């Protein structure tokens, strides 16, 4: 299943998914963003490592 990375927006099949610490909404990060520690932004605007 393809998902959009929350950091770079790319569609990826290999991702990590976890709930945002503020709202609990699911955040998707591709393996690339995990590797380079790209920041992500939750729908509520929280920016995390
Ligand atoms: Zn990404």
mmCIF file of the protein (N, C-alpha, C, O) and its ligand, coordinates in Angstrom:
data_MODEL
# 
_entry.id   MODEL 
# 
loop_
_entity.id 
_entity.type 
_entity.pdbx_number_of_molecules 
1 polymer     1 
2 non-polymer 1 
# 
_entity_poly.entity_id                      1 
_entity_poly.type                           'polypeptide(L)' 
_entity_poly.nstd_linkage                   no 
_entity_poly.nstd_monomer                   no 
_entity_poly.pdbx_seq_one_letter_code       
;(UNK)(UNK)(UNK)(UNK)(UNK)(UNK)(UNK)(UNK)(UNK)(UNK)(UNK)(UNK)(UNK)(UNK)(UNK)(UNK)
(UNK)(UNK)(UNK)(UNK)(UNK)(UNK)(UNK)(UNK)(UNK)(UNK)(UNK)(UNK)(UNK)(UNK)(UNK)(UNK)
(UNK)(UNK)(UNK)(UNK)(UNK)(UNK)(UNK)(UNK)(UNK)(UNK)(UNK)(UNK)(UNK)(UNK)(UNK)(UNK)
(UNK)
;
_entity_poly.pdbx_seq_one_letter_code_can   XXXXXXXXXXXXXXXXXXXXXXXXXXXXXXXXXXXXXXXXXXXXXXXXX 
_entity_poly.pdbx_strand_id                 A 
# 
loop_
_entity_poly_seq.entity_id 
_entity_poly_seq.num 
_entity_poly_seq.mon_id 
_entity_poly_seq.hetero 
1 1  UNK n 
1 2  UNK n 
1 3  UNK n 
1 4  UNK n 
1 5  UNK n 
1 6  UNK n 
1 7  UNK n 
1 8  UNK n 
1 9  UNK n 
1 10 UNK n 
1 11 UNK n 
1 12 UNK n 
1 13 UNK n 
1 14 UNK n 
1 15 UNK n 
1 16 UNK n 
1 17 UNK n 
1 18 UNK n 
1 19 UNK n 
1 20 UNK n 
1 21 UNK n 
1 22 UNK n 
1 23 UNK n 
1 24 UNK n 
1 25 UNK n 
1 26 UNK n 
1 27 UNK n 
1 28 UNK n 
1 29 UNK n 
1 30 UNK n 
1 31 UNK n 
1 32 UNK n 
1 33 UNK n 
1 34 UNK n 
1 35 UNK n 
1 36 UNK n 
1 37 UNK n 
1 38 UNK n 
1 39 UNK n 
1 40 UNK n 
1 41 UNK n 
1 42 UNK n 
1 43 UNK n 
1 44 UNK n 
1 45 UNK n 
1 46 UNK n 
1 47 UNK n 
1 48 UNK n 
1 49 UNK n 
# 
loop_
_struct_asym.id 
_struct_asym.entity_id 
A 1 
B 2 
# 
loop_
_chem_comp.id 
_chem_comp.type 
_chem_comp.mon_nstd_flag 
UNK 'L-peptide linking' . 
ZN  non-polymer         . 
# 
_pdbx_entity_nonpoly.entity_id   2 
_pdbx_entity_nonpoly.name        ? 
_pdbx_entity_nonpoly.comp_id     ZN 
# 
_pdbx_nonpoly_scheme.asym_id         B 
_pdbx_nonpoly_scheme.entity_id       2 
_pdbx_nonpoly_scheme.mon_id          ZN 
_pdbx_nonpoly_scheme.ndb_seq_num     1 
_pdbx_nonpoly_scheme.pdb_seq_num     101 
_pdbx_nonpoly_scheme.auth_seq_num    101 
_pdbx_nonpoly_scheme.pdb_mon_id      ZN 
_pdbx_nonpoly_scheme.auth_mon_id     ZN 
_pdbx_nonpoly_scheme.pdb_strand_id   A 
_pdbx_nonpoly_scheme.pdb_ins_code    . 
# 
loop_
_atom_site.group_PDB 
_atom_site.id 
_atom_site.type_symbol 
_atom_site.label_atom_id 
_atom_site.label_alt_id 
_atom_site.label_comp_id 
_atom_site.label_asym_id 
_atom_site.label_entity_id 
_atom_site.label_seq_id 
_atom_site.pdbx_PDB_ins_code 
_atom_site.Cartn_x 
_atom_site.Cartn_y 
_atom_site.Cartn_z 
_atom_site.occupancy 
_atom_site.B_iso_or_equiv 
_atom_site.pdbx_formal_charge 
_atom_site.auth_seq_id 
_atom_site.auth_comp_id 
_atom_site.auth_asym_id 
_atom_site.auth_atom_id 
_atom_site.pdbx_PDB_model_num 
ATOM   1   N  N  . UNK A 1 1  ? 0.844  -1.203 0.000  1.00 0.00 ? 1   UNK A N  1 
ATOM   2   C  CA . UNK A 1 1  ? 0.000  0.000  0.000  1.00 0.00 ? 1   UNK A CA 1 
ATOM   3   C  C  . UNK A 1 1  ? 0.877  1.250  0.000  1.00 0.00 ? 1   UNK A C  1 
ATOM   4   O  O  . UNK A 1 1  ? 1.791  1.385  0.814  1.00 0.00 ? 1   UNK A O  1 
ATOM   5   N  N  . UNK A 1 2  ? 0.585  2.148  -0.916 1.00 0.00 ? 2   UNK A N  1 
ATOM   6   C  CA . UNK A 1 2  ? 1.368  3.371  -1.010 1.00 0.00 ? 2   UNK A CA 1 
ATOM   7   C  C  . UNK A 1 2  ? 0.841  4.410  -0.025 1.00 0.00 ? 2   UNK A C  1 
ATOM   8   O  O  . UNK A 1 2  ? -0.366 4.561  0.164  1.00 0.00 ? 2   UNK A O  1 
ATOM   9   N  N  . UNK A 1 3  ? 1.781  5.121  0.594  1.00 0.00 ? 3   UNK A N  1 
ATOM   10  C  CA . UNK A 1 3  ? 1.396  6.226  1.465  1.00 0.00 ? 3   UNK A CA 1 
ATOM   11  C  C  . UNK A 1 3  ? 2.257  7.418  1.133  1.00 0.00 ? 3   UNK A C  1 
ATOM   12  O  O  . UNK A 1 3  ? 3.371  7.279  0.630  1.00 0.00 ? 3   UNK A O  1 
ATOM   13  N  N  . UNK A 1 4  ? 1.720  8.613  1.423  1.00 0.00 ? 4   UNK A N  1 
ATOM   14  C  CA . UNK A 1 4  ? 2.494  9.822  1.226  1.00 0.00 ? 4   UNK A CA 1 
ATOM   15  C  C  . UNK A 1 4  ? 3.329  10.115 2.465  1.00 0.00 ? 4   UNK A C  1 
ATOM   16  O  O  . UNK A 1 4  ? 2.810  10.166 3.581  1.00 0.00 ? 4   UNK A O  1 
ATOM   17  N  N  . UNK A 1 5  ? 4.614  10.305 2.256  1.00 0.00 ? 5   UNK A N  1 
ATOM   18  C  CA . UNK A 1 5  ? 5.504  10.662 3.354  1.00 0.00 ? 5   UNK A CA 1 
ATOM   19  C  C  . UNK A 1 5  ? 5.114  12.029 3.906  1.00 0.00 ? 5   UNK A C  1 
ATOM   20  O  O  . UNK A 1 5  ? 4.906  12.975 3.146  1.00 0.00 ? 5   UNK A O  1 
ATOM   21  N  N  . UNK A 1 6  ? 5.016  12.129 5.231  1.00 0.00 ? 6   UNK A N  1 
ATOM   22  C  CA . UNK A 1 6  ? 4.622  13.393 5.848  1.00 0.00 ? 6   UNK A CA 1 
ATOM   23  C  C  . UNK A 1 6  ? 5.739  14.424 5.790  1.00 0.00 ? 6   UNK A C  1 
ATOM   24  O  O  . UNK A 1 6  ? 5.481  15.615 5.961  1.00 0.00 ? 6   UNK A O  1 
ATOM   25  N  N  . UNK A 1 7  ? 6.974  13.992 5.551  1.00 0.00 ? 7   UNK A N  1 
ATOM   26  C  CA . UNK A 1 7  ? 8.096  14.913 5.514  1.00 0.00 ? 7   UNK A CA 1 
ATOM   27  C  C  . UNK A 1 7  ? 8.319  15.466 4.105  1.00 0.00 ? 7   UNK A C  1 
ATOM   28  O  O  . UNK A 1 7  ? 8.335  16.681 3.908  1.00 0.00 ? 7   UNK A O  1 
ATOM   29  N  N  . UNK A 1 8  ? 8.490  14.578 3.132  1.00 0.00 ? 8   UNK A N  1 
ATOM   30  C  CA . UNK A 1 8  ? 8.855  15.029 1.788  1.00 0.00 ? 8   UNK A CA 1 
ATOM   31  C  C  . UNK A 1 8  ? 7.711  14.868 0.795  1.00 0.00 ? 8   UNK A C  1 
ATOM   32  O  O  . UNK A 1 8  ? 7.799  15.364 -0.329 1.00 0.00 ? 8   UNK A O  1 
ATOM   33  N  N  . UNK A 1 9  ? 6.643  14.185 1.191  1.00 0.00 ? 9   UNK A N  1 
ATOM   34  C  CA . UNK A 1 9  ? 5.473  14.097 0.331  1.00 0.00 ? 9   UNK A CA 1 
ATOM   35  C  C  . UNK A 1 9  ? 5.533  13.024 -0.736 1.00 0.00 ? 9   UNK A C  1 
ATOM   36  O  O  . UNK A 1 9  ? 4.579  12.848 -1.493 1.00 0.00 ? 9   UNK A O  1 
ATOM   37  N  N  . UNK A 1 10 ? 6.634  12.310 -0.804 1.00 0.00 ? 10  UNK A N  1 
ATOM   38  C  CA . UNK A 1 10 ? 6.772  11.283 -1.825 1.00 0.00 ? 10  UNK A CA 1 
ATOM   39  C  C  . UNK A 1 10 ? 5.878  10.093 -1.488 1.00 0.00 ? 10  UNK A C  1 
ATOM   40  O  O  . UNK A 1 10 ? 5.632  9.794  -0.320 1.00 0.00 ? 10  UNK A O  1 
ATOM   41  N  N  . UNK A 1 11 ? 5.405  9.431  -2.516 1.00 0.00 ? 11  UNK A N  1 
ATOM   42  C  CA . UNK A 1 11 ? 4.644  8.210  -2.278 1.00 0.00 ? 11  UNK A CA 1 
ATOM   43  C  C  . UNK A 1 11 ? 5.619  7.067  -2.075 1.00 0.00 ? 11  UNK A C  1 
ATOM   44  O  O  . UNK A 1 11 ? 6.528  6.863  -2.879 1.00 0.00 ? 11  UNK A O  1 
ATOM   45  N  N  . UNK A 1 12 ? 5.426  6.331  -1.005 1.00 0.00 ? 12  UNK A N  1 
ATOM   46  C  CA . UNK A 1 12 ? 6.376  5.286  -0.673 1.00 0.00 ? 12  UNK A CA 1 
ATOM   47  C  C  . UNK A 1 12 ? 5.665  4.036  -0.196 1.00 0.00 ? 12  UNK A C  1 
ATOM   48  O  O  . UNK A 1 12 ? 4.587  4.087  0.394  1.00 0.00 ? 12  UNK A O  1 
ATOM   49  N  N  . UNK A 1 13 ? 6.290  2.938  -0.466 1.00 0.00 ? 13  UNK A N  1 
ATOM   50  C  CA . UNK A 1 13 ? 5.779  1.657  0.002  1.00 0.00 ? 13  UNK A CA 1 
ATOM   51  C  C  . UNK A 1 13 ? 6.497  1.248  1.289  1.00 0.00 ? 13  UNK A C  1 
ATOM   52  O  O  . UNK A 1 13 ? 5.987  0.458  2.084  1.00 0.00 ? 13  UNK A O  1 
ATOM   53  N  N  . UNK A 1 14 ? 7.680  1.800  1.469  1.00 0.00 ? 14  UNK A N  1 
ATOM   54  C  CA . UNK A 1 14 ? 8.453  1.480  2.671  1.00 0.00 ? 14  UNK A CA 1 
ATOM   55  C  C  . UNK A 1 14 ? 8.460  2.706  3.563  1.00 0.00 ? 14  UNK A C  1 
ATOM   56  O  O  . UNK A 1 14 ? 9.091  3.715  3.248  1.00 0.00 ? 14  UNK A O  1 
ATOM   57  N  N  . UNK A 1 15 ? 7.769  2.612  4.654  1.00 0.00 ? 15  UNK A N  1 
ATOM   58  C  CA . UNK A 1 15 ? 7.622  3.768  5.518  1.00 0.00 ? 15  UNK A CA 1 
ATOM   59  C  C  . UNK A 1 15 ? 7.483  3.304  6.957  1.00 0.00 ? 15  UNK A C  1 
ATOM   60  O  O  . UNK A 1 15 ? 7.222  2.137  7.247  1.00 0.00 ? 15  UNK A O  1 
ATOM   61  N  N  . UNK A 1 16 ? 7.668  4.270  7.840  1.00 0.00 ? 16  UNK A N  1 
ATOM   62  C  CA . UNK A 1 16 ? 7.360  4.037  9.249  1.00 0.00 ? 16  UNK A CA 1 
ATOM   63  C  C  . UNK A 1 16 ? 6.148  4.895  9.574  1.00 0.00 ? 16  UNK A C  1 
ATOM   64  O  O  . UNK A 1 16 ? 6.056  6.048  9.154  1.00 0.00 ? 16  UNK A O  1 
ATOM   65  N  N  . UNK A 1 17 ? 5.232  4.323  10.318 1.00 0.00 ? 17  UNK A N  1 
ATOM   66  C  CA . UNK A 1 17 ? 4.016  5.047  10.658 1.00 0.00 ? 17  UNK A CA 1 
ATOM   67  C  C  . UNK A 1 17 ? 3.898  5.084  12.178 1.00 0.00 ? 17  UNK A C  1 
ATOM   68  O  O  . UNK A 1 17 ? 4.055  4.066  12.852 1.00 0.00 ? 17  UNK A O  1 
ATOM   69  N  N  . UNK A 1 18 ? 3.622  6.262  12.696 1.00 0.00 ? 18  UNK A N  1 
ATOM   70  C  CA . UNK A 1 18 ? 3.510  6.369  14.156 1.00 0.00 ? 18  UNK A CA 1 
ATOM   71  C  C  . UNK A 1 18 ? 2.567  7.514  14.481 1.00 0.00 ? 18  UNK A C  1 
ATOM   72  O  O  . UNK A 1 18 ? 2.404  8.423  13.667 1.00 0.00 ? 18  UNK A O  1 
ATOM   73  N  N  . UNK A 1 19 ? 1.945  7.491  15.645 1.00 0.00 ? 19  UNK A N  1 
ATOM   74  C  CA . UNK A 1 19 ? 1.023  8.561  16.017 1.00 0.00 ? 19  UNK A CA 1 
ATOM   75  C  C  . UNK A 1 19 ? 1.777  9.822  16.424 1.00 0.00 ? 19  UNK A C  1 
ATOM   76  O  O  . UNK A 1 19 ? 2.795  9.752  17.112 1.00 0.00 ? 19  UNK A O  1 
ATOM   77  N  N  . UNK A 1 20 ? 1.273  10.967 15.998 1.00 0.00 ? 20  UNK A N  1 
ATOM   78  C  CA . UNK A 1 20 ? 1.874  12.229 16.389 1.00 0.00 ? 20  UNK A CA 1 
ATOM   79  C  C  . UNK A 1 20 ? 1.729  12.416 17.891 1.00 0.00 ? 20  UNK A C  1 
ATOM   80  O  O  . UNK A 1 20 ? 0.696  12.071 18.465 1.00 0.00 ? 20  UNK A O  1 
ATOM   81  N  N  . UNK A 1 21 ? 2.773  12.970 18.540 1.00 0.00 ? 21  UNK A N  1 
ATOM   82  C  CA . UNK A 1 21 ? 2.729  13.111 19.998 1.00 0.00 ? 21  UNK A CA 1 
ATOM   83  C  C  . UNK A 1 21 ? 1.659  14.094 20.475 1.00 0.00 ? 21  UNK A C  1 
ATOM   84  O  O  . UNK A 1 21 ? 1.231  14.025 21.627 1.00 0.00 ? 21  UNK A O  1 
ATOM   85  N  N  . UNK A 1 22 ? 1.225  15.002 19.608 1.00 0.00 ? 22  UNK A N  1 
ATOM   86  C  CA . UNK A 1 22 ? 0.255  15.992 20.078 1.00 0.00 ? 22  UNK A CA 1 
ATOM   87  C  C  . UNK A 1 22 ? -1.190 15.574 19.822 1.00 0.00 ? 22  UNK A C  1 
ATOM   88  O  O  . UNK A 1 22 ? -2.040 15.694 20.704 1.00 0.00 ? 22  UNK A O  1 
ATOM   89  N  N  . UNK A 1 23 ? -1.463 15.088 18.631 1.00 0.00 ? 23  UNK A N  1 
ATOM   90  C  CA . UNK A 1 23 ? -2.858 14.818 18.291 1.00 0.00 ? 23  UNK A CA 1 
ATOM   91  C  C  . UNK A 1 23 ? -3.153 13.331 18.120 1.00 0.00 ? 23  UNK A C  1 
ATOM   92  O  O  . UNK A 1 23 ? -4.314 12.924 18.083 1.00 0.00 ? 23  UNK A O  1 
ATOM   93  N  N  . UNK A 1 24 ? -2.102 12.526 18.017 1.00 0.00 ? 24  UNK A N  1 
ATOM   94  C  CA . UNK A 1 24 ? -2.321 11.109 17.823 1.00 0.00 ? 24  UNK A CA 1 
ATOM   95  C  C  . UNK A 1 24 ? -2.622 10.734 16.384 1.00 0.00 ? 24  UNK A C  1 
ATOM   96  O  O  . UNK A 1 24 ? -2.877 9.567  16.085 1.00 0.00 ? 24  UNK A O  1 
ATOM   97  N  N  . UNK A 1 25 ? -2.592 11.734 15.471 1.00 0.00 ? 25  UNK A N  1 
ATOM   98  C  CA . UNK A 1 25 ? -2.803 11.417 14.062 1.00 0.00 ? 25  UNK A CA 1 
ATOM   99  C  C  . UNK A 1 25 ? -1.590 10.669 13.531 1.00 0.00 ? 25  UNK A C  1 
ATOM   100 O  O  . UNK A 1 25 ? -0.467 10.873 13.994 1.00 0.00 ? 25  UNK A O  1 
ATOM   101 N  N  . UNK A 1 26 ? -1.827 9.808  12.561 1.00 0.00 ? 26  UNK A N  1 
ATOM   102 C  CA . UNK A 1 26 ? -0.738 8.991  12.076 1.00 0.00 ? 26  UNK A CA 1 
ATOM   103 C  C  . UNK A 1 26 ? 0.201  9.785  11.169 1.00 0.00 ? 26  UNK A C  1 
ATOM   104 O  O  . UNK A 1 26 ? -0.228 10.474 10.244 1.00 0.00 ? 26  UNK A O  1 
ATOM   105 N  N  . UNK A 1 27 ? 1.472  9.667  11.458 1.00 0.00 ? 27  UNK A N  1 
ATOM   106 C  CA . UNK A 1 27 ? 2.519  10.312 10.667 1.00 0.00 ? 27  UNK A CA 1 
ATOM   107 C  C  . UNK A 1 27 ? 3.214  9.227  9.852  1.00 0.00 ? 27  UNK A C  1 
ATOM   108 O  O  . UNK A 1 27 ? 3.511  8.145  10.360 1.00 0.00 ? 27  UNK A O  1 
ATOM   109 N  N  . UNK A 1 28 ? 3.469  9.530  8.589  1.00 0.00 ? 28  UNK A N  1 
ATOM   110 C  CA . UNK A 1 28 ? 4.145  8.572  7.711  1.00 0.00 ? 28  UNK A CA 1 
ATOM   111 C  C  . UNK A 1 28 ? 5.495  9.145  7.309  1.00 0.00 ? 28  UNK A C  1 
ATOM   112 O  O  . UNK A 1 28 ? 5.583  10.288 6.861  1.00 0.00 ? 28  UNK A O  1 
ATOM   113 N  N  . UNK A 1 29 ? 6.521  8.366  7.466  1.00 0.00 ? 29  UNK A N  1 
ATOM   114 C  CA . UNK A 1 29 ? 7.842  8.818  7.013  1.00 0.00 ? 29  UNK A CA 1 
ATOM   115 C  C  . UNK A 1 29 ? 8.464  7.717  6.168  1.00 0.00 ? 29  UNK A C  1 
ATOM   116 O  O  . UNK A 1 29 ? 8.439  6.541  6.533  1.00 0.00 ? 29  UNK A O  1 
ATOM   117 N  N  . UNK A 1 30 ? 9.015  8.116  5.046  1.00 0.00 ? 30  UNK A N  1 
ATOM   118 C  CA . UNK A 1 30 ? 9.679  7.144  4.193  1.00 0.00 ? 30  UNK A CA 1 
ATOM   119 C  C  . UNK A 1 30 ? 11.054 6.806  4.779  1.00 0.00 ? 30  UNK A C  1 
ATOM   120 O  O  . UNK A 1 30 ? 11.564 7.512  5.650  1.00 0.00 ? 30  UNK A O  1 
ATOM   121 N  N  . UNK A 1 31 ? 11.631 5.736  4.292  1.00 0.00 ? 31  UNK A N  1 
ATOM   122 C  CA . UNK A 1 31 ? 12.915 5.300  4.830  1.00 0.00 ? 31  UNK A CA 1 
ATOM   123 C  C  . UNK A 1 31 ? 13.996 6.357  4.584  1.00 0.00 ? 31  UNK A C  1 
ATOM   124 O  O  . UNK A 1 31 ? 14.911 6.520  5.392  1.00 0.00 ? 31  UNK A O  1 
ATOM   125 N  N  . UNK A 1 32 ? 13.881 7.071  3.464  1.00 0.00 ? 32  UNK A N  1 
ATOM   126 C  CA . UNK A 1 32 ? 14.861 8.115  3.161  1.00 0.00 ? 32  UNK A CA 1 
ATOM   127 C  C  . UNK A 1 32 ? 14.843 9.195  4.239  1.00 0.00 ? 32  UNK A C  1 
ATOM   128 O  O  . UNK A 1 32 ? 15.895 9.597  4.734  1.00 0.00 ? 32  UNK A O  1 
ATOM   129 N  N  . UNK A 1 33 ? 13.650 9.665  4.604  1.00 0.00 ? 33  UNK A N  1 
ATOM   130 C  CA . UNK A 1 33 ? 13.549 10.731 5.604  1.00 0.00 ? 33  UNK A CA 1 
ATOM   131 C  C  . UNK A 1 33 ? 13.989 10.249 6.980  1.00 0.00 ? 33  UNK A C  1 
ATOM   132 O  O  . UNK A 1 33 ? 14.531 11.017 7.775  1.00 0.00 ? 33  UNK A O  1 
ATOM   133 N  N  . UNK A 1 34 ? 13.752 8.979  7.249  1.00 0.00 ? 34  UNK A N  1 
ATOM   134 C  CA . UNK A 1 34 ? 14.246 8.431  8.509  1.00 0.00 ? 34  UNK A CA 1 
ATOM   135 C  C  . UNK A 1 34 ? 15.768 8.435  8.525  1.00 0.00 ? 34  UNK A C  1 
ATOM   136 O  O  . UNK A 1 34 ? 16.392 8.747  9.539  1.00 0.00 ? 34  UNK A O  1 
ATOM   137 N  N  . UNK A 1 35 ? 16.352 8.085  7.392  1.00 0.00 ? 35  UNK A N  1 
ATOM   138 C  CA . UNK A 1 35 ? 17.799 7.961  7.322  1.00 0.00 ? 35  UNK A CA 1 
ATOM   139 C  C  . UNK A 1 35 ? 18.482 9.314  7.502  1.00 0.00 ? 35  UNK A C  1 
ATOM   140 O  O  . UNK A 1 35 ? 19.507 9.411  8.177  1.00 0.00 ? 35  UNK A O  1 
ATOM   141 N  N  . UNK A 1 36 ? 17.912 10.356 6.898  1.00 0.00 ? 36  UNK A N  1 
ATOM   142 C  CA . UNK A 1 36 ? 18.545 11.672 6.987  1.00 0.00 ? 36  UNK A CA 1 
ATOM   143 C  C  . UNK A 1 36 ? 17.912 12.524 8.076  1.00 0.00 ? 36  UNK A C  1 
ATOM   144 O  O  . UNK A 1 36 ? 18.214 13.711 8.190  1.00 0.00 ? 36  UNK A O  1 
ATOM   145 N  N  . UNK A 1 37 ? 17.034 11.924 8.878  1.00 0.00 ? 37  UNK A N  1 
ATOM   146 C  CA . UNK A 1 37 ? 16.395 12.622 10.001 1.00 0.00 ? 37  UNK A CA 1 
ATOM   147 C  C  . UNK A 1 37 ? 15.681 13.891 9.542  1.00 0.00 ? 37  UNK A C  1 
ATOM   148 O  O  . UNK A 1 37 ? 15.782 14.938 10.183 1.00 0.00 ? 37  UNK A O  1 
ATOM   149 N  N  . UNK A 1 38 ? 14.971 13.788 8.446  1.00 0.00 ? 38  UNK A N  1 
ATOM   150 C  CA . UNK A 1 38 ? 14.160 14.897 7.965  1.00 0.00 ? 38  UNK A CA 1 
ATOM   151 C  C  . UNK A 1 38 ? 13.088 15.221 9.000  1.00 0.00 ? 38  UNK A C  1 
ATOM   152 O  O  . UNK A 1 38 ? 12.463 14.311 9.544  1.00 0.00 ? 38  UNK A O  1 
ATOM   153 N  N  . UNK A 1 39 ? 12.870 16.495 9.277  1.00 0.00 ? 39  UNK A N  1 
ATOM   154 C  CA . UNK A 1 39 ? 11.790 16.827 10.203 1.00 0.00 ? 39  UNK A CA 1 
ATOM   155 C  C  . UNK A 1 39 ? 10.435 16.546 9.565  1.00 0.00 ? 39  UNK A C  1 
ATOM   156 O  O  . UNK A 1 39 ? 10.303 16.556 8.341  1.00 0.00 ? 39  UNK A O  1 
ATOM   157 N  N  . UNK A 1 40 ? 9.452  16.302 10.384 1.00 0.00 ? 40  UNK A N  1 
ATOM   158 C  CA . UNK A 1 40 ? 8.099  16.116 9.877  1.00 0.00 ? 40  UNK A CA 1 
ATOM   159 C  C  . UNK A 1 40 ? 7.192  17.170 10.511 1.00 0.00 ? 40  UNK A C  1 
ATOM   160 O  O  . UNK A 1 40 ? 7.530  17.765 11.535 1.00 0.00 ? 40  UNK A O  1 
ATOM   161 N  N  . UNK A 1 41 ? 6.057  17.384 9.895  1.00 0.00 ? 41  UNK A N  1 
ATOM   162 C  CA . UNK A 1 41 ? 5.088  18.311 10.453 1.00 0.00 ? 41  UNK A CA 1 
ATOM   163 C  C  . UNK A 1 41 ? 3.754  17.583 10.560 1.00 0.00 ? 41  UNK A C  1 
ATOM   164 O  O  . UNK A 1 41 ? 3.267  17.001 9.591  1.00 0.00 ? 41  UNK A O  1 
ATOM   165 N  N  . UNK A 1 42 ? 3.183  17.625 11.739 1.00 0.00 ? 42  UNK A N  1 
ATOM   166 C  CA . UNK A 1 42 ? 1.884  16.984 11.920 1.00 0.00 ? 42  UNK A CA 1 
ATOM   167 C  C  . UNK A 1 42 ? 0.805  17.886 11.354 1.00 0.00 ? 42  UNK A C  1 
ATOM   168 O  O  . UNK A 1 42 ? 1.041  19.073 11.131 1.00 0.00 ? 42  UNK A O  1 
ATOM   169 N  N  . UNK A 1 43 ? -0.379 17.332 11.119 1.00 0.00 ? 43  UNK A N  1 
ATOM   170 C  CA . UNK A 1 43 ? -1.494 18.164 10.633 1.00 0.00 ? 43  UNK A CA 1 
ATOM   171 C  C  . UNK A 1 43 ? -1.804 19.334 11.571 1.00 0.00 ? 43  UNK A C  1 
ATOM   172 O  O  . UNK A 1 43 ? -2.336 20.355 11.136 1.00 0.00 ? 43  UNK A O  1 
ATOM   173 N  N  . UNK A 1 44 ? -1.471 19.186 12.857 1.00 0.00 ? 44  UNK A N  1 
ATOM   174 C  CA . UNK A 1 44 ? -1.722 20.253 13.832 1.00 0.00 ? 44  UNK A CA 1 
ATOM   175 C  C  . UNK A 1 44 ? -0.594 21.274 13.857 1.00 0.00 ? 44  UNK A C  1 
ATOM   176 O  O  . UNK A 1 44 ? -0.701 22.288 14.547 1.00 0.00 ? 44  UNK A O  1 
ATOM   177 N  N  . UNK A 1 45 ? 0.481  21.028 13.120 1.00 0.00 ? 45  UNK A N  1 
ATOM   178 C  CA . UNK A 1 45 ? 1.528  22.020 13.023 1.00 0.00 ? 45  UNK A CA 1 
ATOM   179 C  C  . UNK A 1 45 ? 2.753  21.748 13.879 1.00 0.00 ? 45  UNK A C  1 
ATOM   180 O  O  . UNK A 1 45 ? 3.708  22.524 13.863 1.00 0.00 ? 45  UNK A O  1 
ATOM   181 N  N  . UNK A 1 46 ? 2.734  20.654 14.625 1.00 0.00 ? 46  UNK A N  1 
ATOM   182 C  CA . UNK A 1 46 ? 3.909  20.321 15.422 1.00 0.00 ? 46  UNK A CA 1 
ATOM   183 C  C  . UNK A 1 46 ? 5.025  19.827 14.507 1.00 0.00 ? 46  UNK A C  1 
ATOM   184 O  O  . UNK A 1 46 ? 4.786  19.012 13.616 1.00 0.00 ? 46  UNK A O  1 
ATOM   185 N  N  . UNK A 1 47 ? 6.228  20.313 14.722 1.00 0.00 ? 47  UNK A N  1 
ATOM   186 C  CA . UNK A 1 47 ? 7.364  19.859 13.931 1.00 0.00 ? 47  UNK A CA 1 
ATOM   187 C  C  . UNK A 1 47 ? 8.261  19.002 14.802 1.00 0.00 ? 47  UNK A C  1 
ATOM   188 O  O  . UNK A 1 47 ? 8.657  19.409 15.894 1.00 0.00 ? 47  UNK A O  1 
ATOM   189 N  N  . UNK A 1 48 ? 8.573  17.837 14.324 1.00 0.00 ? 48  UNK A N  1 
ATOM   190 C  CA . UNK A 1 48 ? 9.358  16.913 15.135 1.00 0.00 ? 48  UNK A CA 1 
ATOM   191 C  C  . UNK A 1 48 ? 10.510 16.312 14.361 1.00 0.00 ? 48  UNK A C  1 
ATOM   192 O  O  . UNK A 1 48 ? 10.532 16.367 13.132 1.00 0.00 ? 48  UNK A O  1 
ATOM   193 N  N  . UNK A 1 49 ? 11.443 15.754 15.051 1.00 0.00 ? 49  UNK A N  1 
ATOM   194 C  CA . UNK A 1 49 ? 12.614 15.145 14.430 1.00 0.00 ? 49  UNK A CA 1 
ATOM   195 C  C  . UNK A 1 49 ? 12.297 13.777 13.832 1.00 0.00 ? 49  UNK A C  1 
ATOM   196 O  O  . UNK A 1 49 ? 13.180 13.129 13.270 1.00 0.00 ? 49  UNK A O  1 
HETATM 197 ZN ZN . ZN  B 2 .  ? 10.118 11.271 2.946  1.00 0.00 ? 101 ZN  A ZN 1 
# 
